[in-house]
Amino acid sequence: LPKRVFPCKTPKEVRGGLPIGEDVVAFQCRNPIHRAHYELFTRALTAENVSNKAVVLVHPTCGPTQQDDIPGSVRFETYEKLAAEVKNPRIKWAYLPYSMHMAGPREALQHMVVRKNYGCTHFIIGRDMAGCKSSISGEDFYGPYEAQEFAKYCAKELEMDTVPSLNLVYTEEEGYVTAEYAEKLGLHVKKLSGTQFRKMLRNGEKIPEWFAFKSVVEVLRSA
């Protein structure tokens, strides 16, 4: 990838910008970051197996992705704008010159190994991470938690811990909480699908701030 578009640092360069002796939680993504993602990786810093002074490394893959994904150059701009907007000292940003293959649990493990090389001690494993669908039935090829279980099984050998991806939802009463908590208390969950979001962008409609950051919306709307 052209360096002028994606200034990807080497593993050594990234490690040099991370705190010495502290936990580093890696967050993998291939799409623009919205509020739910932000809540997810910032809450990972309070996980039981993460130190109090840990940081999170937001480390998106910047290679070509699926045909209907946001173009790489646009995604890169959303990350840069968001980093400037939140200005959170416990969030570090870097970019990975890698293209997703959607190869299931073993690719999820590969992501974990790569992040260890970049100085990370923990890795957030999402639901059905790098999952794909059967070309025959259209059904999910792997189970929703196979990647999490496989990575957890290999964690000791890799000398790296996993942080499960929380299933967060936005509620009118308490903001972002886990889906289980919302269901238990009968909270009112607000939803906005990706299709609805893209339609609202095209129509110039106001995007609710609980769903997306203003800086990210501005970049996507201009693109």
Disulfide bonds with the S-S distance in Angstrom:
none
